[in-house]
Amino acid sequence: MHFNKPGVDFKYLIVNEKDRQFGLSVNTVGFQAIAAGTPYPLSDHPNGYFFNAKKGRVLREYQFLYITKGRGVLSIGDQRNIRLAKGKLLVIFPGQWHSYQPDPETGWNEYYIGFEGAIIDNIVASGFLTKDNQLLDVGFNEELAALFSRAIEIAETDRISAQQYLAGIVMHMFGLISSISKNKIFESGNVVQKIEQAKIIMNENVDKNIDTEELASKLNISYSWFRKVFREYTGYAPAKYFQALKLRKAKHLLVSTPQSVKEIAYQLGYNSTEHFFGQFKKNTGYTPVEYRSFSRETEE
């Protein structure tokens, strides 16, 4: 079933068993430009996708819904009348009740794609997509809009391996959405400057012991906020990041200097040689002596 009208372009796909075995398949993809005052949703959608805005619906798949123009409201789960405006992307989960509609005064432009499979299930199970953060601020992104448009084009051709091509587009979308939404956090105020300043202080004092709570105080920010944002920005809690810097420096000294393990441990501010040994083995799988020997053998 394919519709191609002015401002409306969407497709529902047939997914065979071989496509499902790939681990990610696309069921529907489309674009709709809903003019102000237009009834919503459009009546052309098949059963299972069409819904009454007051009653909402439940899908058996995941969907990305990207609003690029206008505004409206969203109700999802037990949350009602959430503002859904241009630049927002909604992630809908299977079995999750939801309803949304554009403001009659503005209408809106929406892109959407519905998909399912073990690959996306694993991504969700690993915590990369969660219901705690399913309305994302991605702003206006031409690359993302182009991916939706390309997915519509591929769905229209319906050629051999189109599903695998579409699966690749969905993964590209996911990576892009994840990157944009997370980096948006750091675009406001001087967040990036604070984190980068903290990283520089850690690098310049790698041979000392830094109390990360004192570091946050020195930067005039609360420790809870600092720890949360630092982890989101670097992938490490502050203390873990500092220990990683120490271990990186230790590896360099082991390979490039004749210093003893005891001297290196002392230089980097470890409480004892035993503590250094334990930390090094825990993080690298080697003792410092084994790492030095292995590295030098590899260079020969």
CORWO-V794475 format. One record per pair of residues at least 12 apart in sequence whose C-alpha atoms are under 8 Angstrom apart, sorted by sequence separation. I is the first residue (numbers start at 1). GAP is how many residues later the second one is. If there is no record, write none. Layout:
BEGIN
I/GAP + I/GAP
END
This chain:
BEGIN
1/12 + 15/12 + 41/12 + 71/12 + 72/12 + 73/12 + 154/12 + 261/12 + 13/13 + 14/13 + 40/13 + 71/13 + 72/13 + 13/14 + 71/14 + 250/14 + 12/15 + 13/15 + 70/15 + 71/15 + 151/15 + 250/15 + 12/16 + 69/16 + 70/16 + 11/17 + 12/17 + 67/17 + 68/17 + 69/17 + 198/17 + 10/18 + 11/18 + 67/18 + 68/18 + 69/18 + 151/18 + 250/18 + 10/19 + 11/19 + 67/19 + 68/19 + 77/19 + 10/20 + 66/20 + 67/20 + 68/20 + 76/20 + 77/20 + 9/21 + 10/21 + 66/21 + 67/21 + 76/21 + 77/21 + 198/21 + 8/22 + 9/22 + 10/22 + 66/22 + 67/22 + 76/22 + 86/22 + 147/22 + 246/22 + 8/23 + 9/23 + 66/23 + 75/23 + 76/23 + 7/24 + 8/24 + 65/24 + 66/24 + 74/24 + 75/24 + 7/25 + 8/25 + 64/25 + 65/25 + 74/25 + 75/25 + 194/25 + 7/26 + 64/26 + 65/26 + 74/26 + 147/26 + 212/26 + 7/27 + 63/27 + 64/27 + 65/27 + 73/27 + 74/27 + 212/27 + 261/27 + 63/28 + 64/28 + 72/28 + 73/28 + 211/28 + 261/28 + 62/29 + 63/29 + 72/29 + 73/29 + 144/29 + 62/30 + 63/30 + 72/30 + 73/30 + 62/31 + 71/31 + 72/31 + 195/31 + 61/32 + 62/32 + 70/32 + 71/32 + 144/32 + 210/32 + 61/33 + 70/33 + 144/33 + 247/33 + 59/34 + 60/34 + 61/34 + 111/34 + 254/34 + 59/35 + 60/35 + 71/35 + 72/35 + 113/35 + 195/35 + 58/36 + 59/36 + 70/36 + 71/36 + 72/36 + 112/36 + 206/36 + 58/37 + 59/37 + 70/37 + 71/37 + 111/37 + 254/37 + 255/37 + 58/38 + 59/38 + 69/38 + 70/38 + 93/38 + 195/38 + 254/38 + 58/39 + 69/39 + 70/39 + 138/39 + 203/39 + 206/39 + 207/39 + 57/40 + 58/40 + 68/40 + 69/40 + 202/40 + 206/40 + 251/40 + 255/40 + 56/41 + 57/41 + 67/41 + 68/41 + 69/41 + 251/41 + 255/41 + 56/42 + 57/42 + 67/42 + 68/42 + 92/42 + 138/42 + 203/42 + 56/43 + 67/43 + 68/43 + 91/43 + 138/43 + 202/43 + 206/43 + 55/44 + 56/44 + 66/44 + 67/44 + 90/44 + 91/44 + 137/44 + 54/45 + 65/45 + 66/45 + 89/45 + 90/45 + 136/45 + 53/46 + 65/46 + 66/46 + 89/46 + 90/46 + 138/46 + 53/47 + 64/47 + 65/47 + 88/47 + 89/47 + 137/47 + 186/47 + 53/48 + 64/48 + 65/48 + 88/48 + 89/48 + 63/49 + 64/49 + 88/49 + 89/49 + 63/50 + 64/50 + 87/50 + 88/50 + 182/50 + 183/50 + 63/51 + 87/51 + 88/51 + 62/52 + 63/52 + 87/52 + 61/53 + 62/53 + 86/53 + 87/53 + 61/54 + 62/54 + 86/54 + 61/55 + 41/60 + 207/60 + 208/60 + 209/60 + 40/61 + 207/61 + 208/61 + 209/61 + 40/62 + 206/62 + 207/62 + 38/66 + 36/67 + 37/67 + 34/68 + 36/68 + 37/68 + 36/69 + 37/69 + 38/69 + 36/70 + 37/70 + 35/71 + 36/71 + 35/72 + 36/72 + 68/72 + 34/73 + 35/73 + 33/74 + 34/74 + 33/75 + 34/75 + 33/76 + 32/77 + 33/77 + 31/78 + 32/78 + 31/79 + 32/79 + 31/80 + 30/81 + 31/81 + 29/82 + 30/82 + 29/83 + 30/83 + 29/84 + 28/85 + 29/85 + 27/86 + 28/86 + 26/87 + 27/87 + 28/87 + 26/88 + 27/88 + 26/89 + 27/89 + 25/90 + 26/90 + 24/91 + 25/91 + 24/92 + 25/92 + 24/93 + 23/94 + 24/94 + 23/95 + 24/95 + 23/96 + 24/96 + 20/97 + 23/97 + 30/118 + 31/118 + 29/119 + 29/122 + 30/122 + 29/123 + 29/126 + 26/137 + 25/138 + 25/139 + 24/140 + 26/140 + 11/141 + 25/141 + 26/141 + 10/142 + 13/142 + 22/142 + 25/142 + 9/143 + 24/143 + 11/144 + 19/144 + 11/145 + 19/145 + 15/148 + 2/154
END
